[in-house]
Amino acid sequence: MSHIKIANTKHDVLDIIKNRWSPRSFSDKVISEKDLHTIFEAAGWAASANNEQPWQYYYASNGNEGFVQIADSLFGGNKTWAENADVLVVAVARKTYEANQSENVTALHDLGMANAHLLLQASHLGIYSHMMGGFDHTKVSDVLSLTDNQEVVAIIAPGYLDEADKLEEPFKTRELTPRVRKPLSAFVFSKNK
C-alpha cells in the first residue's frame, strides 16, 4: 500500500494542507485530461497583483517527445525518479505587466500562489506532486522556445502514489521519513505591544 505522509500539526490546519506532500514514487496510472484541466484552472484562480495572472504552464505527458525533452533538463537526482511521473509541468512567470510592459516585481510571488493552488487541487483529486528547482533553466527555456520576458521557476511532477520500495536510496528513505517543519517561533514574529 502506498505511504501517505500526513503532517502532524499543532493547530487545526485543513486536512487538504496536512495531506499535501512531495512524493517521488509514482504509479503508471494516467492523469485524465479533465483532472489536468481542473488542476490548471485552480491555479488560474490564485490572487495576483492587478489581476495580472503572470503564470504560464507548459506540460507534456509521459511517452511524448516533450516529456523526454523536459525530463532531459532535470539534474541527476531528480531525473531518476521524475521520469516515472505521468506528466511534467513547467511553471513559468511572465516578468512584465501586459498593460504597460513595466517590470512586475510580484510575478514570482503570484506564480507561487498559483502553484500552491495547483498542488492543493491536485491533492484533493488524489494526485500528488513534487516541485523541483534542480534543472537546467537554459535547456528547458530553449525546449519551450521561451522569450527573455519569461522565467522558468519550477518543474512539477504530478502523479498517483506508488510504493516507496521501488525507489533507490536515498529517495526510498526520504519517501518514508516523517515530514517536519520549523516551529512558528522560527518564522512568525509578533509586533503587538
C-alpha positions as CSV (number, residue, x, y, z in Angstrom):
1,M,0.0,0.0,0.0
2,S,1.3,3.5,-0.9
3,H,2.5,5.5,2.1
4,I,0.7,8.8,2.7
5,K,2.6,11.3,4.9
6,I,0.2,13.4,6.9
7,A,1.6,16.4,8.6
8,N,1.5,16.4,12.4
9,T,0.4,19.9,13.1
10,K,0.0,21.7,16.5
11,H,-3.0,23.7,15.2
12,D,-6.2,22.8,13.4
13,V,-4.8,23.1,9.8
14,L,-7.1,22.0,7.0
15,D,-6.7,18.3,6.0
16,I,-6.0,19.3,2.4
17,I,-2.9,21.1,3.6
18,K,-1.9,18.4,6.1
19,N,-2.2,15.7,3.4
20,R,-0.2,17.5,0.7
21,W,3.3,16.3,0.4
22,S,6.0,15.8,-2.3
23,P,6.5,12.1,-3.1
24,R,8.9,10.7,-5.6
25,S,7.3,7.3,-6.2
26,F,4.6,7.4,-8.9
27,S,2.5,4.7,-10.4
28,D,1.8,4.4,-14.1
29,K,-1.8,5.5,-13.7
30,V,-2.6,8.2,-16.2
31,I,-4.0,11.6,-15.1
32,S,-7.1,12.3,-17.1
33,E,-7.3,15.4,-19.3
34,K,-10.3,16.5,-17.2
35,D,-8.3,16.4,-14.0
36,L,-5.3,18.2,-15.6
37,H,-7.6,21.0,-16.7
38,T,-9.2,21.1,-13.2
39,I,-5.7,21.5,-11.7
40,F,-4.7,24.2,-14.1
41,E,-8.0,26.1,-13.6
42,A,-7.4,26.0,-9.8
43,A,-4.0,27.6,-10.4
44,G,-5.7,30.3,-12.5
45,W,-7.9,31.4,-9.6
46,A,-4.9,32.5,-7.5
47,A,-4.6,36.1,-6.4
48,S,-2.2,38.3,-8.4
49,A,-1.2,41.9,-8.4
50,N,-3.5,44.0,-10.6
51,N,-5.2,40.6,-11.6
52,E,-2.3,40.3,-14.0
53,Q,-2.2,36.5,-13.7
54,P,1.5,36.3,-14.8
55,W,1.7,32.5,-14.6
56,Q,2.1,30.2,-17.6
57,Y,2.2,26.4,-17.5
58,Y,3.7,24.1,-20.2
59,Y,3.1,20.4,-19.8
60,A,3.9,17.1,-21.5
61,S,2.6,13.6,-20.8
62,N,4.9,10.7,-20.3
63,G,5.6,8.9,-23.6
64,N,5.7,12.1,-25.6
65,E,8.8,13.8,-27.0
66,G,8.1,17.0,-25.0
67,F,8.2,14.9,-21.8
68,V,11.6,13.4,-22.8
69,Q,13.0,16.9,-23.5
70,I,11.7,18.4,-20.2
71,A,13.0,15.3,-18.3
72,D,16.4,15.7,-20.0
73,S,16.7,19.2,-18.4
74,L,16.4,17.7,-14.9
75,F,19.6,17.3,-12.8
76,G,20.6,13.7,-12.0
77,G,18.8,13.1,-8.7
78,N,15.5,14.5,-9.9
79,K,15.7,12.7,-13.2
80,T,16.0,9.2,-11.7
81,W,12.5,9.3,-10.2
82,A,10.7,12.1,-12.1
83,E,10.8,10.1,-15.4
84,N,8.1,7.9,-13.8
85,A,5.7,10.7,-13.3
86,D,2.7,10.8,-15.6
87,V,3.2,14.4,-16.5
88,L,5.9,17.1,-16.2
89,V,4.7,20.7,-15.8
90,V,6.9,23.7,-16.3
91,A,5.8,26.7,-14.2
92,V,6.8,30.0,-15.9
93,A,6.4,33.6,-14.8
94,R,5.8,36.5,-17.2
95,K,8.2,39.2,-15.9
96,T,6.4,42.3,-17.1
97,Y,2.8,43.7,-16.9
98,E,0.9,43.1,-20.1
99,A,-0.7,46.6,-19.9
100,N,2.4,48.7,-20.0
101,Q,5.4,46.3,-20.2
102,S,6.9,47.6,-16.9
103,E,8.5,45.1,-14.5
104,N,6.1,43.0,-12.5
105,V,8.0,42.7,-9.2
106,T,5.4,40.4,-7.8
107,A,5.3,37.9,-10.7
108,L,7.3,35.2,-8.9
109,H,5.2,35.6,-5.8
110,D,2.0,35.4,-7.9
111,L,3.2,32.3,-9.7
112,G,4.0,30.8,-6.3
113,M,0.3,31.4,-5.3
114,A,-0.9,29.7,-8.4
115,N,1.5,26.8,-7.8
116,A,0.0,26.4,-4.3
117,H,-3.5,26.3,-5.7
118,L,-2.4,23.8,-8.3
119,L,-0.8,21.5,-5.7
120,L,-3.8,21.6,-3.3
121,Q,-6.3,21.0,-6.1
122,A,-4.2,18.0,-7.3
123,S,-4.0,16.7,-3.8
124,H,-7.8,16.9,-3.5
125,L,-8.1,14.7,-6.6
126,G,-5.7,12.1,-5.1
127,I,-2.8,13.4,-7.3
128,Y,0.4,14.1,-5.6
129,S,3.1,16.5,-6.9
130,H,6.7,17.1,-6.4
131,M,8.1,20.5,-7.3
132,M,11.7,20.7,-8.5
133,G,14.2,23.5,-8.8
134,G,17.1,21.2,-9.8
135,F,17.1,21.5,-13.6
136,D,19.0,23.3,-16.3
137,H,16.9,26.6,-16.8
138,T,18.5,27.4,-20.1
139,K,17.9,24.0,-21.5
140,V,14.2,23.9,-20.6
141,S,13.7,27.5,-21.8
142,D,15.2,26.5,-25.2
143,V,13.0,23.4,-25.3
144,L,9.9,25.7,-24.8
145,S,11.2,28.5,-27.0
146,L,10.7,31.0,-24.2
147,T,11.4,34.7,-24.6
148,D,13.5,36.9,-22.3
149,N,10.2,38.0,-20.7
150,Q,9.5,34.5,-19.4
151,E,11.3,33.0,-16.4
152,V,11.2,29.2,-15.7
153,V,10.7,28.9,-11.9
154,A,9.9,25.2,-11.3
155,I,9.2,21.9,-12.9
156,I,6.4,20.0,-11.2
157,A,6.0,16.2,-11.4
158,P,2.3,15.2,-10.6
159,G,1.1,11.6,-10.4
160,Y,-0.5,8.9,-8.4
161,L,1.4,7.4,-5.4
162,D,3.2,4.2,-5.7
163,E,5.3,2.1,-3.3
164,A,8.5,3.6,-1.8
165,D,10.3,0.3,-2.3
166,K,10.6,0.9,-6.0
167,L,12.9,3.9,-5.3
168,E,16.7,3.8,-5.0
169,E,18.4,5.3,-2.0
170,P,18.5,8.0,-0.7
171,F,15.0,8.6,-2.2
172,K,13.4,5.5,-0.6
173,T,14.3,6.7,2.9
174,R,13.2,10.3,2.1
175,E,9.8,8.8,0.9
176,L,9.3,7.1,4.3
177,T,10.7,9.7,6.7
178,P,8.1,11.7,8.6
179,R,7.5,15.3,7.5
180,V,8.9,18.1,9.7
181,R,8.6,21.9,9.6
182,K,10.2,24.7,11.6
183,P,8.2,25.8,14.6
184,L,6.1,29.0,14.3
185,S,8.6,30.8,16.5
186,A,11.2,30.4,13.7
187,F,9.2,32.4,11.2
188,V,6.3,34.3,12.9
189,F,7.1,37.4,14.9
190,S,4.6,39.4,16.8
191,K,5.0,43.2,16.9
192,N,1.9,43.7,19.2
193,K,2.9,45.6,22.3
